[in-house]
Amino acid sequence: MQTVTLGKTGLIVNKNGFGALPIQRISENEAVYLLQKAFYNGMNYFDTARFYTDSEGKMGEAFSHIRDRIIISTKTGATTVEGFWKDLETSLGLLKTDYIDIYQFHNPAFCPKPGDESGIYDAALEAKKQGKIRHIGITNHRLNVAKEAIESGLYETLQFPFCYLATDADLEIVNACKDAGMGFIAMKGLSGGLITDSALAYAYLAQFDHVAPIWGVQRESELDEFLSYQDCPPELNEERLKKIEQEKKQLSGDFCRSCGYCMPCPAGIEIPNCARMSLLLRRAPLSVYLSAEWQEKMKKIENCLHCNQCMGKCPYGLNTPELLRKNYEDYQTFL
């Protein structure tokens, strides 16, 4: 079973991390079952966030009796000291714990630092002093913020999108973390669902000995796939390398990564899926996305207000309204 040491934190985690965003979409009983099955089959690192509705509460139900045997990271999107403490206390209560292993600033538009106007980094230092958090981390989708966080020396971990579709700039971030002794937590290992070959995704990330992937898990079948790779890890052979090159050609350029930071949409458009429908149609059975339900979702693009709020929130700088328009036009050719 492969493990990863998260930089200077010294925390040793299984190469399979459990991303708990998707469990907010299933019942508590289903979520507790999945979380406990993951733990009893070798997973010891579980990542959630205050933003993930009831995910923390479900994790608390699953693990309160074995808290000392797992590593938990969660996140706060707070931009004020008051919000920071409110989020932290809420997370501790829901997780049924008196400490959090890695407490992360959740995709801030800036790099929090001691003495800045927000005061949230100083609050994190105080929380660490009180023993409520063990390590301070940051998550981001922006290259400039990620670079600043690494260079600042203030953070023990960085959670950043990383998969075999990574650009050279992304790889620089990954390598910079290793050089700085900073733990690297890879999110979006399946690129928000665009990557459908989990064995290929796992094999690619496995070659980076300092990278700890977290996989979003919602179904037992998904969990079983990743658990199977612990004992029989897929190799990054010539056939898989060729497939990576083919995938890169197909998925290069501007496409929605489904991070969801553009939401909610004032017009009710489900942007993270609608803005990449052309790719989804070609990577899944057509019946899935040509249903009456999805036709109605795509039709909402006609009601786009062109308020450009989504563009302003997109960490990748995408022209989201234009992506929606193009995807809607393409979608109609399949009907």
LOKE-891843 format. One line per 3 residues: their letters; for each residue x, y, z of C-alpha. Coordinates in steps of 0.5 Angstrom, whole numbers, plus 500, padded with zeros to 3 digits. Example, Ala and Ser with C-alpha at 12.3 -4.5 7.8 and 13.67 -1.06 7.14 Angstrom:
// LOKE-891843
as) 525 491 516 | 527 498 514 .
//
This chain:
// LOKE-891843
mqt) 500 500 500 | 503 507 498 | 503 512 503 .
vtl) 505 520 502 | 508 524 507 | 505 531 507 .
gkt) 511 535 507 | 514 538 514 | 507 536 517 .
gli) 510 529 518 | 503 527 517 | 503 520 513 .
vnk) 497 519 509 | 495 513 504 | 496 515 497 .
ngf) 488 514 496 | 485 520 500 | 477 521 501 .
gal) 474 527 498 | 468 528 502 | 465 533 497 .
piq) 460 528 494 | 457 525 500 | 453 531 501 .
ris) 449 528 495 | 447 522 499 | 444 520 505 .
ene) 447 520 512 | 447 512 513 | 450 511 506 .
avy) 455 516 507 | 457 513 514 | 458 506 510 .
llq) 462 509 505 | 467 513 510 | 467 507 514 .
kaf) 469 502 509 | 474 506 506 | 477 507 513 .
yng) 477 499 514 | 480 498 508 | 486 502 509 .
mny) 484 510 507 | 486 514 513 | 486 521 510 .
fdt) 479 525 509 | 478 532 506 | 472 536 507 .
arf) 470 543 508 | 465 548 512 | 462 549 505 .
ytd) 460 542 503 | 453 543 507 | 452 536 511 .
seg) 459 533 509 | 462 535 516 | 456 532 520 .
kmg) 456 525 516 | 464 525 517 | 463 526 525 .
eaf) 458 520 525 | 462 516 522 | 469 517 525 .
shi) 468 520 532 | 470 513 535 | 476 512 532 .
rdr) 478 520 531 | 485 518 533 | 486 513 527 .
iii) 485 518 522 | 487 525 519 | 482 530 517 .
stk) 482 536 513 | 477 541 513 | 476 548 510 .
tga) 474 555 512 | 471 560 506 | 471 566 512 .
ttv) 474 573 510 | 474 576 517 | 476 574 524 .
egf) 469 573 526 | 467 568 520 | 473 564 522 .
wkd) 472 563 529 | 465 561 527 | 467 556 522 .
let) 472 553 526 | 467 552 532 | 462 549 527 .
slg) 467 544 524 | 469 542 531 | 462 541 533 .
llk) 460 537 527 | 466 533 526 | 465 531 533 .
tdy) 473 532 535 | 477 537 539 | 482 538 534 .
idi) 483 538 526 | 489 536 523 | 489 541 517 .
yqf) 485 547 517 | 485 550 510 | 483 557 507 .
hnp) 478 555 502 | 480 558 495 | 481 565 497 .
afc) 482 570 492 | 488 573 496 | 494 569 500 .
pkp) 492 571 507 | 498 573 511 | 500 575 518 .
gde) 498 582 520 | 494 583 513 | 487 587 513 .
sgi) 483 580 514 | 486 578 520 | 484 571 519 .
yda) 492 568 518 | 493 571 525 | 486 567 528 .
ale) 489 561 525 | 495 562 529 | 491 563 535 .
akk) 487 557 534 | 494 553 533 | 496 555 539 .
qgk) 490 553 543 | 491 546 540 | 484 546 535 .
irh) 488 546 529 | 495 542 528 | 497 545 521 .
igi) 495 551 517 | 494 549 509 | 491 553 503 .
tnh) 487 551 497 | 486 554 491 | 485 554 483 .
rln) 489 560 482 | 496 560 480 | 498 566 482 .
vak) 495 565 489 | 498 558 489 | 505 561 488 .
eai) 505 566 493 | 503 561 498 | 509 557 497 .
esg) 514 563 497 | 511 566 503 | 513 560 507 .
lye) 507 560 511 | 503 554 509 | 504 547 511 .
tlq) 500 544 505 | 497 546 499 | 491 543 495 .
fpf) 491 545 488 | 488 541 482 | 492 536 479 .
cyl) 491 531 474 | 494 528 467 | 491 534 464 .
atd) 496 539 468 | 500 544 464 | 507 546 465 .
adl) 505 551 470 | 501 546 474 | 507 542 474 .
eiv) 511 548 477 | 507 549 483 | 507 541 484 .
nac) 515 541 484 | 515 548 488 | 512 545 493 .
kda) 516 539 494 | 522 544 494 | 519 548 499 .
gmg) 518 541 504 | 510 543 503 | 505 538 503 .
fia) 501 537 496 | 494 535 496 | 492 534 489 .
mkg) 484 535 488 | 480 534 481 | 484 528 480 .
lsg) 479 526 475 | 478 533 472 | 471 534 475 .
gli) 469 528 471 | 472 529 465 | 477 523 466 .
tds) 473 517 466 | 479 512 467 | 481 512 474 .
ala) 486 507 473 | 490 512 468 | 489 518 473 .
yay) 491 514 479 | 497 511 475 | 499 518 473 .
laq) 499 521 480 | 503 515 483 | 509 517 480 .
fdh) 509 523 484 | 512 521 491 | 510 527 495 .
vap) 503 528 492 | 497 526 496 | 491 525 491 .
iwg) 484 526 494 | 478 522 490 | 471 525 490 .
vqr) 467 519 492 | 459 518 492 | 458 511 490 .
ese) 461 504 493 | 463 502 486 | 467 508 485 .
lde) 470 507 492 | 472 500 490 | 476 502 484 .
fls) 480 506 488 | 481 501 494 | 483 496 488 .
yqd) 489 500 486 | 492 499 493 | 494 492 493 .
cpp) 495 492 485 | 497 499 483 | 496 500 475 .
eln) 502 502 472 | 504 508 467 | 506 503 461 .
eer) 506 505 454 | 499 504 452 | 497 509 458 .
lkk) 502 514 456 | 499 514 449 | 492 515 452 .
ieq) 494 521 456 | 497 524 450 | 490 523 446 .
ekk) 486 526 452 | 490 532 452 | 489 533 445 .
qls) 482 532 446 | 481 536 452 | 486 542 451 .
gdf) 484 549 451 | 479 553 455 | 474 548 458 .
crs) 470 548 465 | 474 544 470 | 467 544 474 .
cgy) 470 547 480 | 463 551 482 | 466 557 484 .
cmp) 461 561 479 | 455 558 482 | 450 560 484 .
cpa) 447 563 477 | 442 568 477 | 438 565 471 .
gie) 438 558 475 | 443 555 470 | 447 549 472 .
ipn) 454 552 469 | 459 547 471 | 456 541 467 .
car) 452 546 462 | 459 549 460 | 462 543 458 .
msl) 456 539 455 | 460 538 449 | 465 534 452 .
llr) 461 530 457 | 456 528 451 | 462 525 447 .
rap) 465 521 454 | 459 518 456 | 452 514 454 .
lsv) 448 520 450 | 442 517 453 | 445 520 460 .
yls) 445 527 457 | 439 527 452 | 434 526 457 .
aew) 428 531 458 | 431 533 465 | 438 535 462 .
qek) 434 538 456 | 430 543 461 | 437 544 464 .
mkk) 440 546 458 | 434 550 455 | 436 555 461 .
ien) 442 557 458 | 437 561 453 | 435 565 459 .
clh) 442 568 461 | 442 575 463 | 449 576 461 .
cnq) 451 579 468 | 458 576 467 | 458 574 475 .
cmg) 460 567 473 | 466 570 469 | 468 575 475 .
kcp) 468 568 480 | 472 564 475 | 479 562 477 .
ygl) 481 560 470 | 479 566 467 | 474 563 462 .
ntp) 469 567 458 | 463 563 461 | 457 566 457 .
ell) 461 564 451 | 462 557 453 | 455 556 455 .
rkn) 453 559 448 | 457 554 444 | 455 548 448 .
yed) 448 549 448 | 449 550 440 | 453 543 440 .
yqt) 448 540 444 | 442 542 440 | 445 538 434 .
fl) 444 532 438 | 437 532 439 .
//
